[in-house]
Each structure stands twice: as structure tokens, then as C-alpha cells.
Amino acid sequence: MIARRLQLIFPLFRQSISNSYTQVFFSKNKVLGFLLILVSLFDLNAGASGLIAVVSANLLAYLTGLNRQKVIDGLYGFNALLAGLGLGLYFQLSPALLVVLVFTALLSVLFSLLIEGFFYKYGLPYLSLPFLFSLWIVSLSTREFTQLEVSQRGIYMLNEMYLLGGMPLVNLYDWFGQLELPSAVKMFFRSLGAIFFQYHLFGGMVIAAGLLYWSRLAFVYAAAGFTAAWYFYQFTGADLSALNDSYIGFNFILTSIALGVFFVVPSIYSLIWIVVAVPILAFLITAGGHWLGIYQLSVYSLPFNLVVILTLYLFKVRERFHEKPTLVYLQQHSPERNLYSYLVNRKRLSHLGKIAVKLPFFGKWTVTQGIDDVYTHKDVWKYAWDFEMTDEEGKTYQREGHQAEDYYCFGKPVIAPADGYVTDLAEGIDDNAIGDVNLHHNWGNSVVIHHAEGFFSQLSHLRRGSILVKKGQYVRKGEQIACCGNSGRSPYPHLHFQFQTSAEIGGATLDYPFSAFLKHQSGSEFFAASQPLKGDVVSNNQITDILDTALHFVPGQVIRFRFGDQSGEPVEWKTETDIYNNSYLECSQTKAKAWFIRQPDIFYFTHFEGNRQSLLFEFYLGAYQLVTGFTPGLVMNESITLALWPGKILLTVQDFFAPFYRFLNITHRLQQVKYVNDLNSSRLILASEVRFSFFHRLKEKRNYELTFEDNQIQRFTVIRSAVQTHYIRD
């Protein structure tokens, strides 16, 4: 009855309770949540106190109007839980303690808001700092509360176990306690249990099982961090009782999970960092124990909080080595999912947050000198390109090539690669005779455009008298600014282009990608956030209205599909955005979600959550990456996150080795098939294939076909095992 009322008052209330427990390990896994609740109740007094504190905190947060999603995720409840467990461990449950627990929960919520507001501008988590401040304050205060009765916890442990699960649970507890295990292993399990104030082997083993179920990587890195701590204490001769008696070693476990696999992408570098963190944690544990011991307070998780927050701040302000290790961009509350997404998106999404820069010309041009090339692109000027136009035979000129006008690129329009202000230009320099160079005016006629703070582009060797802009003028992407020429140090007509950090002509070059372009060799290939190489024939992507409009999903938009025979209820998707303004499609029937990013040149899905038997999952695979332009025969190849591998057993094995070696692979291949555009209508067909491979051997294949008409996705076909299933836009 109470649960029903709470469910009416607070939707998803049970989920918020489970998440409050799992947030201690940065998780939202329901199985782990159930096991953690079970372990906390091994001490009924402490477990009940923790549960009361969680319920109080979540209700207070919800009823006072705090962010609903954060309440559901347990972000305001887990600190109250830890404080409640600590108080329940020391005091007997009573009306007086009940009042203390409710107001301790409120205090933890207030501290969460205060610390969150301070850390938010730095993008840092507040972890369990509210728990520490709340429990320390309340612990000092309750020394004057005479109505609180000290608990007899531990004296009647077996009786409490019997009440919870009868003799089978008591026997199981005894059996685990008598296991012959190395002392380091026993200490590891007891330290795990100590996170929930359960100082016995059985509780730690149950938590370890839940941790392993949620994340193999979290378990492996937690064990690695604790092992490093064990050897450090042995090597330095430090007091092992700090780990063995107080079980304060959970600081090493939580730090290893936070810095090894959760806030950063799991890798060999994150493993190195958790080893580096071990001595610092040991210093803080020892020193903190002495300082707080004066007030008869425990150091609890203070070392973990300080090391994780300070290290994450270091990662955020560093200017180099951003992938050693890499911070998680989009948190999926699963180390494996975070890793697999990073592996496929580190190049695919590398342009996010960067200015979209186009190639500075129309049509197809060839790179005749690339980055760090053999001629002039050297030293601080190495990140630059020379572009020329060529014919089918690869020649850059017609007739004899003795005149500048013989060259295909001479006089062709040069356009602004992105919006910006003209900060510098040089004009009035004569174009050279073929084979001659002007060493007095090295860059020739040039234009420098300011796109953002510290980010400029330079276009050089322009034709005399062709510059159409003035210094200080604002130009738009794609606007013509001049024509290609042969001025300056240029023996043959070509366009020199570079990115730089200074506003003057000839500044040191900057390593920066073009946002999207096509490469034409044997067929066509699309590149996003990449740099063309010498010899590449490249062009800009020309956006096609039918694709551009069809893939423009706006919040609130509803898409419906019916089976080809028009039977059954339609499948309905709705475009939504989350609290972080990330867009996704949600299936109304299954509640599955497919997150996507839409940019002018490309549409792509980033990750999927929910029912993999849904049509939305098939659409996620089939439309994984789509270009908004059409080029006959264009092919796109991309990898898909291994988190979507169809077999759980193989994926579980892969999880253990994922940061170091991957034997599974999922690839997506898309081909633009046909485009008919006449006065009556336009119709465009795309075909895609998804391959699941095991040690490079094909295990499963799925094919899809997407048909666009009337500026929308009109038909979606799924082909599996030679069986075609058609879905028609309703």
C-alpha cells in the first residue's frame, strides 16, 4: 500500500531507490542495486537506517522541485544512504534516530546542491563529499543527544542473518567465512563490503558478484588498484592494519573504478594513473586518520574524493596528451559502453565542438602538395595544402601549358572556408610567368580570415585584381573572395591553403581538419573531420534537399511506419532531447532510444539503448551514418560499438580484454544507389550492410534499404537470412 502511494506521488520511485545504491559505484544497474540493498540489510539496523535516509532524501528532493531526472538517477540519494548506514551502524533504531535520519538526509541534499553548484562550472563530480560533511557534523552533534541508544551491532550477527534468510543464509555465511583464501583476497572482499559498512567476507563477495555482473572492467581495475595498494604497503613497510582492521582500503577500489574506467575511457594509461594514485591515497589515509582521530572521526572516503576530483581537474586543464587517458564525452554508466563508443567515435566525432571548415573551392581539385611535403611545406608551415585542378589524365593544364590561362585552376573561384572577418590581405602583386617565382613577395596575393579566437585561415597565390573583399569585412562560408592565380613563390598556378593561429599573412600553421569532403579515386568516399593527402582528388559535399529535409528531425516530431501489407498497429517514433540537450528517437511501443547527431553534411547515430528486437534498433543499424548529399556510387565504411554485439557470452569475454585487444568487430557499409529527380517527384535509394565478425570471420550479416521520397523516409526494408521485411511510412 505504501509503495503504491509512493509510486503515485513519485513516478519511478523504486528506480530512484535502486539507483541511490548503485550510484556509489557510478552504476544504474538493477541487478547490482538489488544485491547492494540485500548486503546492506545483513545488518538490519544499519540497512533499515540507510533505506530510511534514501527514501527521505529522494522524497525531499522531489517534493522541493529539484531536477526529476537527477532524483531518479539517485544523485541526491546515495550520499544520504551512506550517512544513514553509518548512523545505523552505531545507533539503535528508535524514534529519535528516525528524526535524526530524516534531517541528516536533508542535510546531505543541501550539501549536494552547494557542492554541485561550485563544481558544476569546472565540470567535476561532487562524489561522496556531502556524505562526509553530513556524517561528520551529525556524529559530532549526536554525542550530546541522550535519547539515542548505541547499537549492539555485531554481537548478534548470526541472529540477524537468521531473521533475514533463515539457516540456509547462516550456513552460507559460515561457509564463506571459513574459506581458505590469501589474506590480500580476503582483504579485498572485506574492503568491498566496507563501502556499505559491512565488514565481513560474505558481504564483500556478494558485492563483487554484482560488480562483476555490471562491469567486467570495473571489477578488473578495482582488483588491480587494490593489488597495487597491497604491494605498496608491503614495499614501504606501511601499517597493513590500516587496510586489515578498518578496511579503509575501499578508497583504492573506488578510486580505481572512477579514474580507471568510469570518468575516463579504460586504457593502459588509465591503469597507469590508478597505480600513480595509490601512494597519494596511502598518504591521505594515514595523515587523515591522524588529523581526524583527534576528533574521534573516521577518514571514511575523504582520500578517494580528494584524489579523484583533483586528478579529474588535472585532466580537464591539461593542454596536451588529451588521450592519455581520454575523458568520457557522453556518459553511458557502463565502462564497456563508454570504451566501445570511444573506439568507434574518436575519429568519427572528433570534429564535435570544432568549427566546420569546408574546402575553399567548387568542384574537384587535386592535392599536389600535402602536409609536411618535400617542397615548401616544412617546419612551422608544414600543415598546409596546395590544390590544383586536373583532367582525366592527371594533367593540370591544356594545350602546351606555357600560359597561366592554360592551367585549369587559373581564374577559378576561391571561396571562404567558414564564416569570419578578413584580418589581413595582400593584393596588387603580378602573376608570374610559368616557371618563374617572386621571392620578394613569397605568399603573393593573399587573404587571412579570422574564424574564432586563435583560429584563422590563409589563402595565397591569388590572381591579381581578383580579390573581392576588404580588410575588416565579414564573409560567409561559401562566399567567393578571389580567384586562383600564380602570384608569389608559385611557378605554376595553384591555391595554397593553411590554418594558423595569427592574424597576419605567413603565420605558423595549425593542425586542423576539414569538416567534411569527398575523395574521388576508384569511386567516391566521404570523410568527416579529416585531412586530404597528397594525390587525393577532393570536393565538397553538395547537400541534396531530399536528404537534408528528411533527416532533419526536430523535437516533438512523430514518425510512423506500418508493415508492408499495412497490417497491425503502426510503429511510432518520437524525437526527444535529454537534459543535456542530446537528441534521440524513442519508440513509443518499446521505449527503446537511439541517440543521433545532425550536422549540415551528415547524420549519424551515436548509441542505442533498449529493446534490440525493435524496428528502431534495425533502423539504428541501417541508417547508422548518412551523408546529406548524393554522389553516384558513394561508399561509406564505419565501425559500430561492440556494446551491440548480439551474443552475451562472447561479449562478456571480450569485455575483460577490451582496452588492450579486440577479437569482435561490427562494421557498417553504406552505398548510395540511385537518385531520380524530375519535375514530378524525386526519389533516392540507399543500401547498407552490417557485418558481425569474430576473429575477422563473418558470423552474421544484415542488409537494409532506405527509400526517400517527398522529402521524407518513405520505405525502410530489413533483409535478414534472405527474408525481406518492408516498412512503409504511415
Beta strands, then each sheet from edge to edge (+ up, - down):
strand 1: 365-369
strand 2: 384-388
strand 3: 413-415
strand 4: 420-426
strand 5: 445-452
strand 6: 455-462
strand 7: 474-475
strand 8: 480-483
strand 9: 495-500
strand 10: 514-520
strand 11: 524-530
strand 12: 537-539
strand 13: 558-563
strand 14: 571-577
strand 15: 583-587
strand 16: 593-598
strand 17: 602-609
strand 18: 625-627
strand 19: 635-639
strand 20: 664-677
strand 21: 682-694
strand 22: 697-709
strand 23: 712-720
strand 24: 723-729
sheet 1: 7+ 4- 5+ 6- 9+ 2- 1+ 12- 10+ 11-
sheet 2: 3+ 8-
sheet 3: 18+ 17- 16+ 15- 14+ 13- 24+ 23- 22+ 21- 20+ 19-
end
